[in-house]
Amino acid sequence: MLTHRYPPGGPRIGILILCTVFAIAGLGLIRLRRWGWALALGAVVCCVCFGCYSLFRFHQAQWGVMIVINLVFFLYLVRSEVIGRLR
C-alpha cells in the first residue's frame, strides 16, 4: 500500500498507525482481552469509514471488497458469543 502513491507525511503515517492498531488489536484478541476487542472494533470501523470515503470520493471500486470484509469482521465482533468469551 505504501508504493509512493501517497504524498509523504500524513497519509503514510495514518496508514502505519492503523496497521499498528490492527496488530495490537490482533494480539489482544488472541489473548482474549477486552481491550483487544475494543481496539479491533475501532480499527474495523475506521477502516470501513476510510473505505467508504475512498469508494465514493475517488471511485476506487476495490475498496468495496474491503468494506464488505470489514463489515463481516464487525458483525462477528459484536456477536454475544464473542463478547461473552472476553475477560
N, CA, C and O atoms as CSV, one atom per row, in Angstrom:
chain,resi,resn,atom,element,x,y,z
A,1,MET,N,N,0.811,-1.180,0.000
A,1,MET,CA,C,0.000,0.000,0.000
A,1,MET,C,C,0.859,1.250,0.000
A,1,MET,O,O,0.415,2.294,-0.476
A,2,LEU,N,N,2.050,1.176,0.509
A,2,LEU,CA,C,2.932,2.333,0.552
A,2,LEU,C,C,3.862,2.322,-0.659
A,2,LEU,O,O,5.077,2.201,-0.499
A,3,THR,N,N,3.319,2.444,-1.850
A,3,THR,CA,C,4.103,2.353,-3.082
A,3,THR,C,C,4.319,3.712,-3.709
A,3,THR,O,O,4.211,3.850,-4.928
A,4,HIS,N,N,4.617,4.708,-2.915
A,4,HIS,CA,C,4.921,6.065,-3.368
A,4,HIS,C,C,3.767,6.728,-4.106
A,4,HIS,O,O,3.987,7.664,-4.875
A,5,ARG,N,N,2.552,6.266,-3.889
A,5,ARG,CA,C,1.397,6.927,-4.476
A,5,ARG,C,C,0.839,7.983,-3.536
A,5,ARG,O,O,0.075,8.852,-3.955
A,6,TYR,N,N,1.215,7.910,-2.283
A,6,TYR,CA,C,0.735,8.880,-1.314
A,6,TYR,C,C,1.826,9.911,-1.062
A,6,TYR,O,O,3.009,9.571,-1.087
A,7,PRO,N,N,1.454,11.152,-0.822
A,7,PRO,CA,C,2.475,12.146,-0.510
A,7,PRO,C,C,3.108,11.843,0.845
A,7,PRO,O,O,2.468,11.239,1.706
A,8,PRO,N,N,4.350,12.255,1.039
A,8,PRO,CA,C,4.993,11.972,2.322
A,8,PRO,C,C,4.277,12.697,3.462
A,8,PRO,O,O,3.696,13.767,3.285
A,9,GLY,N,N,4.340,12.083,4.611
A,9,GLY,CA,C,3.754,12.721,5.787
A,9,GLY,C,C,2.471,12.074,6.231
A,9,GLY,O,O,2.441,10.875,6.507
A,10,GLY,N,N,1.408,12.852,6.305
A,10,GLY,CA,C,0.131,12.477,6.885
A,10,GLY,C,C,-0.453,11.155,6.454
A,10,GLY,O,O,-0.691,10.304,7.311
A,11,PRO,N,N,-0.702,10.927,5.161
A,11,PRO,CA,C,-1.333,9.657,4.763
A,11,PRO,C,C,-0.499,8.430,5.102
A,11,PRO,O,O,-1.045,7.413,5.532
A,12,ARG,N,N,0.795,8.507,4.919
A,12,ARG,CA,C,1.642,7.353,5.235
A,12,ARG,C,C,1.654,7.081,6.730
A,12,ARG,O,O,1.587,5.930,7.161
A,13,ILE,N,N,1.740,8.128,7.504
A,13,ILE,CA,C,1.741,7.959,8.954
A,13,ILE,C,C,0.396,7.406,9.411
A,13,ILE,O,O,0.346,6.550,10.294
A,14,GLY,N,N,-0.693,7.890,8.816
A,14,GLY,CA,C,-2.018,7.386,9.167
A,14,GLY,C,C,-2.163,5.910,8.872
A,14,GLY,O,O,-2.730,5.163,9.670
A,15,ILE,N,N,-1.654,5.486,7.729
A,15,ILE,CA,C,-1.727,4.068,7.359
A,15,ILE,C,C,-0.883,3.227,8.316
A,15,ILE,O,O,-1.311,2.152,8.736
A,16,LEU,N,N,0.297,3.703,8.659
A,16,LEU,CA,C,1.146,2.958,9.589
A,16,LEU,C,C,0.516,2.877,10.977
A,16,LEU,O,O,0.624,1.848,11.644
A,17,ILE,N,N,-0.133,3.940,11.414
A,17,ILE,CA,C,-0.809,3.926,12.709
A,17,ILE,C,C,-1.956,2.922,12.689
A,17,ILE,O,O,-2.122,2.149,13.633
A,18,LEU,N,N,-2.754,2.929,11.612
A,18,LEU,CA,C,-3.865,1.987,11.510
A,18,LEU,C,C,-3.373,0.538,11.488
A,18,LEU,O,O,-3.979,-0.333,12.113
A,19,CYS,N,N,-2.288,0.282,10.777
A,19,CYS,CA,C,-1.726,-1.073,10.747
A,19,CYS,C,C,-1.214,-1.484,12.127
A,19,CYS,O,O,-1.370,-2.638,12.528
A,20,THR,N,N,-0.609,-0.555,12.848
A,20,THR,CA,C,-0.130,-0.843,14.196
A,20,THR,C,C,-1.294,-1.147,15.129
A,20,THR,O,O,-1.219,-2.067,15.943
A,21,VAL,N,N,-2.372,-0.371,15.011
A,21,VAL,CA,C,-3.555,-0.622,15.837
A,21,VAL,C,C,-4.131,-2.003,15.531
A,21,VAL,O,O,-4.523,-2.724,16.450
A,22,PHE,N,N,-4.188,-2.379,14.258
A,22,PHE,CA,C,-4.679,-3.711,13.895
A,22,PHE,C,C,-3.780,-4.804,14.489
A,22,PHE,O,O,-4.285,-5.818,14.971
A,23,ALA,N,N,-2.465,-4.612,14.459
A,23,ALA,CA,C,-1.552,-5.625,15.003
A,23,ALA,C,C,-1.724,-5.763,16.518
A,23,ALA,O,O,-1.778,-6.879,17.035
A,24,ILE,N,N,-1.811,-4.649,17.223
A,24,ILE,CA,C,-2.005,-4.693,18.676
A,24,ILE,C,C,-3.373,-5.282,19.010
A,24,ILE,O,O,-3.504,-6.054,19.960
A,25,ALA,N,N,-4.382,-4.923,18.236
A,25,ALA,CA,C,-5.721,-5.472,18.460
A,25,ALA,C,C,-5.733,-6.979,18.232
A,25,ALA,O,O,-6.377,-7.714,18.980
A,26,GLY,N,N,-5.036,-7.437,17.216
A,26,GLY,CA,C,-4.949,-8.877,16.965
A,26,GLY,C,C,-4.285,-9.613,18.120
A,26,GLY,O,O,-4.718,-10.701,18.500
A,27,LEU,N,N,-3.238,-9.022,18.675
A,27,LEU,CA,C,-2.581,-9.618,19.833
A,27,LEU,C,C,-3.543,-9.682,21.017
A,27,LEU,O,O,-3.592,-10.687,21.725
A,28,GLY,N,N,-4.304,-8.614,21.230
A,28,GLY,CA,C,-5.286,-8.612,22.315
A,28,GLY,C,C,-6.397,-9.627,22.101
A,28,GLY,O,O,-6.865,-10.254,23.051
A,29,LEU,N,N,-6.821,-9.788,20.845
A,29,LEU,CA,C,-7.866,-10.781,20.559
A,29,LEU,C,C,-7.363,-12.203,20.749
A,29,LEU,O,O,-8.103,-13.066,21.222
A,30,ILE,N,N,-6.117,-12.455,20.387
A,30,ILE,CA,C,-5.545,-13.790,20.586
A,30,ILE,C,C,-5.497,-14.124,22.073
A,30,ILE,O,O,-5.717,-15.271,22.462
A,31,ARG,N,N,-5.210,-13.126,22.900
A,31,ARG,CA,C,-5.153,-13.337,24.349
A,31,ARG,C,C,-6.527,-13.219,25.017
A,31,ARG,O,O,-6.631,-13.310,26.240
A,32,LEU,N,N,-7.582,-13.018,24.216
A,32,LEU,CA,C,-8.961,-12.889,24.701
A,32,LEU,C,C,-9.113,-11.753,25.716
A,32,LEU,O,O,-9.730,-11.922,26.768
A,33,ARG,N,N,-8.551,-10.617,25.389
A,33,ARG,CA,C,-8.649,-9.439,26.252
A,33,ARG,C,C,-9.723,-8.504,25.720
A,33,ARG,O,O,-9.926,-8.392,24.511
A,34,ARG,N,N,-10.397,-7.843,26.628
A,34,ARG,CA,C,-11.464,-6.920,26.230
A,34,ARG,C,C,-10.907,-5.707,25.485
A,34,ARG,O,O,-11.559,-5.197,24.574
A,35,TRP,N,N,-9.710,-5.235,25.855
A,35,TRP,CA,C,-9.119,-4.102,25.168
A,35,TRP,C,C,-8.755,-4.466,23.728
A,35,TRP,O,O,-8.798,-3.612,22.843
A,36,GLY,N,N,-8.401,-5.716,23.492
A,36,GLY,CA,C,-8.126,-6.153,22.123
A,36,GLY,C,C,-9.382,-6.131,21.281
A,36,GLY,O,O,-9.349,-5.759,20.108
A,37,TRP,N,N,-10.494,-6.531,21.884
A,37,TRP,CA,C,-11.781,-6.476,21.189
A,37,TRP,C,C,-12.153,-5.030,20.865
A,37,TRP,O,O,-12.594,-4.730,19.756
A,38,ALA,N,N,-11.974,-4.138,21.840
A,38,ALA,CA,C,-12.325,-2.732,21.622
A,38,ALA,C,C,-11.442,-2.104,20.546
A,38,ALA,O,O,-11.938,-1.362,19.698
A,39,LEU,N,N,-10.146,-2.391,20.570
A,39,LEU,CA,C,-9.246,-1.858,19.540
A,39,LEU,C,C,-9.595,-2.419,18.157
A,39,LEU,O,O,-9.601,-1.685,17.169
A,40,ALA,N,N,-9.882,-3.708,18.095
A,40,ALA,CA,C,-10.242,-4.318,16.810
A,40,ALA,C,C,-11.530,-3.713,16.269
A,40,ALA,O,O,-11.641,-3.434,15.075
A,41,LEU,N,N,-12.491,-3.515,17.145
A,41,LEU,CA,C,-13.757,-2.914,16.724
A,41,LEU,C,C,-13.542,-1.492,16.210
A,41,LEU,O,O,-14.098,-1.110,15.180
A,42,GLY,N,N,-12.745,-0.718,16.919
A,42,GLY,CA,C,-12.446,0.649,16.485
A,42,GLY,C,C,-11.673,0.691,15.174
A,42,GLY,O,O,-11.951,1.523,14.310
A,43,ALA,N,N,-10.702,-0.210,15.028
A,43,ALA,CA,C,-9.920,-0.246,13.789
A,43,ALA,C,C,-10.778,-0.655,12.598
A,43,ALA,O,O,-10.622,-0.113,11.504
A,44,VAL,N,N,-11.676,-1.602,12.805
A,44,VAL,CA,C,-12.565,-2.031,11.723
A,44,VAL,C,C,-13.495,-0.897,11.314
A,44,VAL,O,O,-13.727,-0.682,10.124
A,45,VAL,N,N,-14.024,-0.173,12.287
A,45,VAL,CA,C,-14.907,0.959,11.968
A,45,VAL,C,C,-14.136,2.046,11.206
A,45,VAL,O,O,-14.648,2.613,10.241
A,46,CYS,N,N,-12.911,2.330,11.643
A,46,CYS,CA,C,-12.089,3.320,10.928
A,46,CYS,C,C,-11.786,2.871,9.506
A,46,CYS,O,O,-11.806,3.679,8.579
A,47,CYS,N,N,-11.507,1.588,9.333
A,47,CYS,CA,C,-11.207,1.063,8.002
A,47,CYS,C,C,-12.442,1.117,7.101
A,47,CYS,O,O,-12.317,1.402,5.910
A,48,VAL,N,N,-13.620,0.850,7.644
A,48,VAL,CA,C,-14.856,0.946,6.862
A,48,VAL,C,C,-15.101,2.397,6.463
A,48,VAL,O,O,-15.487,2.674,5.327
A,49,CYS,N,N,-14.879,3.314,7.384
A,49,CYS,CA,C,-15.074,4.739,7.072
A,49,CYS,C,C,-14.112,5.197,5.977
A,49,CYS,O,O,-14.514,5.890,5.042
A,50,PHE,N,N,-12.841,4.807,6.097
A,50,PHE,CA,C,-11.869,5.179,5.076
A,50,PHE,C,C,-12.203,4.521,3.738
A,50,PHE,O,O,-12.039,5.134,2.683
A,51,GLY,N,N,-12.668,3.279,3.783
A,51,GLY,CA,C,-13.049,2.593,2.546
A,51,GLY,C,C,-14.225,3.267,1.869
A,51,GLY,O,O,-14.237,3.423,0.648
A,52,CYS,N,N,-15.216,3.670,2.657
A,52,CYS,CA,C,-16.363,4.383,2.075
A,52,CYS,C,C,-15.929,5.710,1.480
A,52,CYS,O,O,-16.392,6.100,0.408
A,53,TYR,N,N,-15.036,6.404,2.181
A,53,TYR,CA,C,-14.515,7.672,1.665
A,53,TYR,C,C,-13.790,7.449,0.331
A,53,TYR,O,O,-14.029,8.178,-0.632
A,54,SER,N,N,-12.916,6.454,0.271
A,54,SER,CA,C,-12.176,6.176,-0.964
A,54,SER,C,C,-13.100,5.717,-2.082
A,54,SER,O,O,-12.898,6.062,-3.246
A,55,LEU,N,N,-14.112,4.941,-1.724
A,55,LEU,CA,C,-15.038,4.435,-2.734
A,55,LEU,C,C,-15.845,5.563,-3.354
A,55,LEU,O,O,-15.964,5.645,-4.576
A,56,PHE,N,N,-16.396,6.429,-2.523
A,56,PHE,CA,C,-17.268,7.476,-3.046
A,56,PHE,C,C,-16.518,8.714,-3.524
A,56,PHE,O,O,-16.979,9.390,-4.444
A,57,ARG,N,N,-15.381,9.023,-2.925
A,57,ARG,CA,C,-14.653,10.231,-3.315
A,57,ARG,C,C,-13.787,9.998,-4.545
A,57,ARG,O,O,-13.773,10.814,-5.467
A,58,PHE,N,N,-13.050,8.860,-4.556
A,58,PHE,CA,C,-12.099,8.601,-5.633
A,58,PHE,C,C,-12.566,7.506,-6.587
A,58,PHE,O,O,-11.863,7.189,-7.546
A,59,HIS,N,N,-13.738,6.923,-6.342
A,59,HIS,CA,C,-14.325,5.885,-7.194
A,59,HIS,C,C,-13.378,4.698,-7.374
A,59,HIS,O,O,-13.200,4.190,-8.481
A,60,GLN,N,N,-12.775,4.267,-6.263
A,60,GLN,CA,C,-11.894,3.105,-6.274
A,60,GLN,C,C,-12.713,1.883,-5.863
A,60,GLN,O,O,-12.980,1.660,-4.682
A,61,ALA,N,N,-13.098,1.109,-6.854
A,61,ALA,CA,C,-14.030,0.000,-6.625
A,61,ALA,C,C,-13.438,-1.117,-5.767
A,61,ALA,O,O,-14.189,-1.866,-5.142
A,62,GLN,N,N,-12.121,-1.246,-5.721
A,62,GLN,CA,C,-11.520,-2.319,-4.919
A,62,GLN,C,C,-11.811,-2.129,-3.434
A,62,GLN,O,O,-11.743,-3.094,-2.672
A,63,TRP,N,N,-12.127,-0.934,-3.012
A,63,TRP,CA,C,-12.467,-0.701,-1.610
A,63,TRP,C,C,-13.825,-1.311,-1.258
A,63,TRP,O,O,-14.098,-1.560,-0.084
A,64,GLY,N,N,-14.669,-1.552,-2.242
A,64,GLY,CA,C,-15.951,-2.203,-1.981
A,64,GLY,C,C,-15.768,-3.569,-1.370
A,64,GLY,O,O,-16.511,-3.952,-0.466
A,65,VAL,N,N,-14.777,-4.317,-1.855
A,65,VAL,CA,C,-14.482,-5.643,-1.309
A,65,VAL,C,C,-13.995,-5.522,0.128
A,65,VAL,O,O,-14.414,-6.286,0.998
A,66,MET,N,N,-13.108,-4.561,0.376
A,66,MET,CA,C,-12.588,-4.380,1.725
A,66,MET,C,C,-13.670,-3.934,2.702
A,66,MET,O,O,-13.653,-4.317,3.872
A,67,ILE,N,N,-14.598,-3.134,2.229
A,67,ILE,CA,C,-15.709,-2.706,3.085
A,67,ILE,C,C,-16.540,-3.914,3.500
A,67,ILE,O,O,-16.914,-4.042,4.666
A,68,VAL,N,N,-16.828,-4.793,2.556
A,68,VAL,CA,C,-17.619,-5.989,2.862
A,68,VAL,C,C,-16.877,-6.893,3.852
A,68,VAL,O,O,-17.476,-7.399,4.801
A,69,ILE,N,N,-15.586,-7.093,3.633
A,69,ILE,CA,C,-14.797,-7.939,4.537
A,69,ILE,C,C,-14.773,-7.343,5.939
A,69,ILE,O,O,-14.928,-8.067,6.922
A,70,ASN,N,N,-14.581,-6.036,6.039
A,70,ASN,CA,C,-14.557,-5.395,7.352
A,70,ASN,C,C,-15.927,-5.408,8.018
A,70,ASN,O,O,-16.014,-5.501,9.243
A,71,LEU,N,N,-16.980,-5.317,7.247
A,71,LEU,CA,C,-18.315,-5.431,7.829
A,71,LEU,C,C,-18.567,-6.831,8.388
A,71,LEU,O,O,-19.228,-6.983,9.415
A,72,VAL,N,N,-18.039,-7.854,7.710
A,72,VAL,CA,C,-18.149,-9.218,8.233
A,72,VAL,C,C,-17.401,-9.326,9.561
A,72,VAL,O,O,-17.918,-9.920,10.507
A,73,PHE,N,N,-16.178,-8.755,9.648
A,73,PHE,CA,C,-15.437,-8.747,10.906
A,73,PHE,C,C,-16.214,-8.005,11.991
A,73,PHE,O,O,-16.273,-8.456,13.135
A,74,PHE,N,N,-16.808,-6.871,11.633
A,74,PHE,CA,C,-17.583,-6.097,12.602
A,74,PHE,C,C,-18.757,-6.914,13.128
A,74,PHE,O,O,-18.988,-6.966,14.336
A,75,LEU,N,N,-19.496,-7.550,12.229
A,75,LEU,CA,C,-20.646,-8.351,12.651
A,75,LEU,C,C,-20.219,-9.547,13.501
A,75,LEU,O,O,-20.956,-9.962,14.396
A,76,TYR,N,N,-19.041,-10.101,13.231
A,76,TYR,CA,C,-18.538,-11.179,14.067
A,76,TYR,C,C,-18.166,-10.666,15.458
A,76,TYR,O,O,-18.469,-11.311,16.461
A,77,LEU,N,N,-17.511,-9.507,15.516
A,77,LEU,CA,C,-17.052,-8.979,16.802
A,77,LEU,C,C,-18.188,-8.558,17.723
A,77,LEU,O,O,-18.017,-8.572,18.942
A,78,VAL,N,N,-19.333,-8.186,17.184
A,78,VAL,CA,C,-20.436,-7.729,18.033
A,78,VAL,C,C,-21.395,-8.859,18.420
A,78,VAL,O,O,-22.415,-8.602,19.059
A,79,ARG,N,N,-21.091,-10.087,18.049
A,79,ARG,CA,C,-21.921,-11.226,18.463
A,79,ARG,C,C,-21.798,-11.429,19.963
A,79,ARG,O,O,-20.734,-11.212,20.544
A,80,SER,N,N,-22.869,-11.838,20.574
A,80,SER,CA,C,-22.871,-12.018,22.036
A,80,SER,C,C,-21.929,-13.143,22.473
A,80,SER,O,O,-21.379,-13.085,23.573
A,81,GLU,N,N,-21.734,-14.159,21.639
A,81,GLU,CA,C,-20.827,-15.245,21.984
A,81,GLU,C,C,-19.382,-14.757,22.062
A,81,GLU,O,O,-18.625,-15.186,22.933
A,82,VAL,N,N,-19.006,-13.870,21.163
A,82,VAL,CA,C,-17.647,-13.338,21.154
A,82,VAL,C,C,-17.444,-12.431,22.354
A,82,VAL,O,O,-16.421,-12.526,23.032
A,83,ILE,N,N,-18.388,-11.565,22.626
A,83,ILE,CA,C,-18.266,-10.647,23.760
A,83,ILE,C,C,-18.244,-11.422,25.081
A,83,ILE,O,O,-17.532,-11.047,26.013
A,84,GLY,N,N,-19.017,-12.495,25.156
A,84,GLY,CA,C,-19.067,-13.299,26.359
A,84,GLY,C,C,-17.778,-14.030,26.692
A,84,GLY,O,O,-17.524,-14.320,27.861
A,85,ARG,N,N,-16.961,-14.333,25.698
A,85,ARG,CA,C,-15.703,-15.066,25.944
A,85,ARG,C,C,-14.574,-14.177,26.401
A,85,ARG,O,O,-13.541,-14.682,26.838
A,86,LEU,N,N,-14.733,-12.862,26.316
A,86,LEU,CA,C,-13.660,-11.942,26.691
A,86,LEU,C,C,-13.614,-11.736,28.182
A,86,LEU,O,O,-14.643,-11.795,28.856
A,87,ARG,N,N,-12.418,-11.491,28.706
A,87,ARG,CA,C,-12.263,-11.229,30.139
A,87,ARG,C,C,-12.455,-9.780,30.441
A,87,ARG,O,O,-12.361,-9.373,31.598
